[in-house]
Structure formats: C-alpha cells, structure tokens
Amino acid sequence: MNLSASDNCPGVTATEYSIDGGANWIAYTNSFSVSNEGVTNIQYRSTDRAGNVETIKNLTIQIDKSAPTISLTANQLPFNYAAREAMRFPAWRASAIRLQTNTAHR
C-alpha cells in the first residue's frame, strides 16, 4: 500500500495507518503489504505542521486465496427413455450431466 498526503499551507508532518480498528497507529514511512486472507480494514490519517489532524479515512481490502471448486455429477436417464432415441445415441450421449461451480467471492 502506498499513502501520500498534501497540505496547502504549513505542510504535512506525519501520516499514520492502523489495521486493528484504530487501537494502534503505525507511522507511515514506506509502502506496506496486506496479504492476510479475508477482509482487512485499513484506516489512515495525516497531521499537518499546524497540528490539524485529518479525518480518518477507511479502506477495505478483501483477499481470497482459495481456488474455485467444481463438481461434476453424471446421472443416467431413466431406462424407459424412448427406445428409438436410445438406439440413435450411444449410452454416453444419453446421460444427463449437471455441472455445478462454486466461485463465490468473500
């Protein structure tokens, strides 16, 4: 993550961020990484030379490291399927196939 701040008059003296709901603030001196799976809430703020503290800003990051899953189920059609169709198509083509995917993002 890269943070930058600017101020019109006296200039910015510090920028800090928190990843634990504001319980602890870390002085921002260099870029940092967020790599934990799940939801991470980042709060950040800056202070200018006059002592004015910026309103806290929030950024939510969602990381999903889990690969999508897929399952395949093949069921034979009922035996009493029309005889002419059964003769016309090989057994492997007379199957009902259901494809189910799970690609939900958290």
C-alpha positions, 0 to 999 in steps of 0.5 A: 500500500502506498499513502501520500498526503498534501497540505496547502499551507504549513505542510504535512508532518506525519501520516499514520495507518492502523489495521486493528480498528484504530487501537494502534497507529503505525507511522507511515514511512514506506509502502506496506503489504496486506496479504492476510486472507479475508477482509482487512480494514485499513484506516489512515490519517495525516497531521499537518505542521499546524497540528490539524489532524485529518479525518480518518479515512477507511479502506477495505481490502478483501483477499481470497486465496482459495481456488474455485471448486467444481463438481461434476455429477453424471446421472443416467436417464431413466431406462424407459427413455424412448427406445428409438432415441436410445438406439440413435445415441450411444449410452454416453450421449444419453446421460444427463450431466449437471455441472455445478461451480462454486466461485463465490467471492468473500 
